Amino acid sequence: MGCIENLKYEIMLSKCTFKEAAEFIKKEVKEVHEVPPGYRLFDIFVIGPPPIFIGIDGDMLMFPYTKPCYGTFVLRVEAKEEAEKLRSKK
């Protein structure tokens, strides 16, 4: 299993609710994909109530990440291969 700490990420929103994270992503990014809970992103399972929204802006992904005891964050990561993988699932 992967580790989010191994990625070069930017925190776009911190300590928010999952609903706030979803609204933020839909507002900030034009290309948004819905994935089910448990979807593997960077070999990390994305968890939360469905649907989970992942935004794509060029080669950048914006997605919610929940860290136990710390809450939910919206992270932004450069990830060309993951963006292409999401686009191909449509």
NORNORQUI-V441430 format. One record per residue. N is the residue number from 1. RES is the residue in one small letter. PSI is psi in degrees with one decimal (none if undefined). D_FIRST is the distance of its C-alpha to the first C-alpha in whole Angstrom. Layout:
n=(N	N)
res=(RES	RES)
psi=(PSI	PSI)
d_first=(D_FIRST	D_FIRST)
This chain:
n=(1	2	3	4	5	6	7	8	9	10	11	12	13	14	15	16	17	18	19	20	21	22	23	24	25	26	27	28	29	30	31	32	33	34	35	36	37	38	39	40	41	42	43	44	45	46	47	48	49	50	51	52	53	54	55	56	57	58	59	60	61	62	63	64	65	66	67	68	69	70	71	72	73	74	75	76	77	78	79	80	81	82	83	84	85	86	87	88	89	90)
res=(m	g	c	i	e	n	l	k	y	e	i	m	l	s	k	c	t	f	k	e	a	a	e	f	i	k	k	e	v	k	e	v	h	e	v	p	p	g	y	r	l	f	d	i	f	v	i	g	p	p	p	i	f	i	g	i	d	g	d	m	l	m	f	p	y	t	k	p	c	y	g	t	f	v	l	r	v	e	a	k	e	e	a	e	k	l	r	s	k	k)
psi=(142.4	176.5	129.3	-28.8	-16.4	-7.6	152.1	96.6	161.1	132.6	117.9	-30.6	136.3	155.2	55.3	172.1	164.7	-35.2	-42.6	-38.6	-45.4	-44.5	-39.6	-47.6	-46.2	-30.2	-36.5	-23.7	135.6	-37.4	108.4	134.0	142.1	134.5	155.2	157.9	140.1	-2.6	137.6	121.9	119.1	31.4	26.0	135.9	124.6	126.5	159.6	174.3	140.4	154.7	153.7	129.6	132.6	124.3	145.2	129.0	96.9	-118.7	8.8	137.6	143.2	124.8	156.7	143.6	123.5	124.1	117.9	138.2	-8.2	-19.3	-164.0	140.5	154.5	120.3	150.7	126.8	139.9	125.9	74.4	-46.9	-41.0	-36.8	-44.4	-37.8	-44.1	-44.1	-35.6	-18.7	-11.3	none)
d_first=(0	4	7	10	12	11	13	17	18	21	22	24	25	24	24	25	25	23	26	27	24	25	28	27	25	28	30	29	28	30	27	25	23	22	19	18	16	13	13	10	10	9	6	6	9	12	14	18	21	22	23	20	21	20	22	23	26	26	23	22	19	20	18	18	15	16	15	17	20	20	20	20	20	20	18	20	18	19	17	20	18	16	19	21	18	19	23	23	22	25)
